[in-house]
Amino acid sequence: MHALLSPEDESYTIPAGVHVGVAVSTPSGLAVPCLRDAQQKSVEEIGADIARLRRLAIDRRLSRDDT
């Protein structure tokens, strides 16, 4: 479970979306594109998104929305 704890009053907030950074080794260094709204995706969709983001990172074609 992903939550944010408030130190002032010890309350917590559960964010609406789950975004996961995926580290990709590229010829020009490490890239970390973001898999957005993972909580709404099937395992197959997550796998396809990771493959797509990996290819974009290696080809140096990640957009701002991908990071």
N, C-alpha and C positions, 0 to 999 in steps of 0.2 A: 504494500500500500504506500502510496506517495502522498505525503501531507506536509504542510508548513506549520511549524510550531511558533507561537507568539510568546517570547520570554516575559512580556509584561504581565499578561493575565493567564498564561498557560493554556490558552485556547488553541485550537488548530483549525486549519482550513485545508480542504481537499480540492486541489485544482481540477478544473473541468477537463483538461486535456493531458495526455501523457505523451511527451516528446522525448525521443531517445537519440542521443548522439552516437553515430557509428564511425569508429576510427578506420580510415582507409589509408594504407601505405601506397604512395604514388611515387613516380620517378622524381618529382620535384619536392617531395616531403610528405608529411602527414596531413591529411584533410579529415575534417570531422563534420560530414553532412548530418542533417537532422531528419529523423523519421518522425513525422508529425502525426498526432492523433492515433497512436499505436493501439490504444484501448478499443478502437472501433474496427480493427482489422483482424482478419483471420491469419493464421500462421502462413498460409500460402501468399496472401497479400503482403505480409511483412517481408517474406522471402523475396518476392518480386520487387518490392520497393528498395530493399537493400541492394539487390543486384543492379537495379537502375541507378541508384545513387553511387554505387561503386564504379560503374562504367563512366558516369559523368565526372566523378572525381579524377579518375585516371586520365580521361580525355581533357581535363581542365575546363570543363563546361558547366560547372555547378553555378546555379543562379543564386541570388541573394535569398530567395525563398527556400532553397535547398540547405541553407546553412543556419 
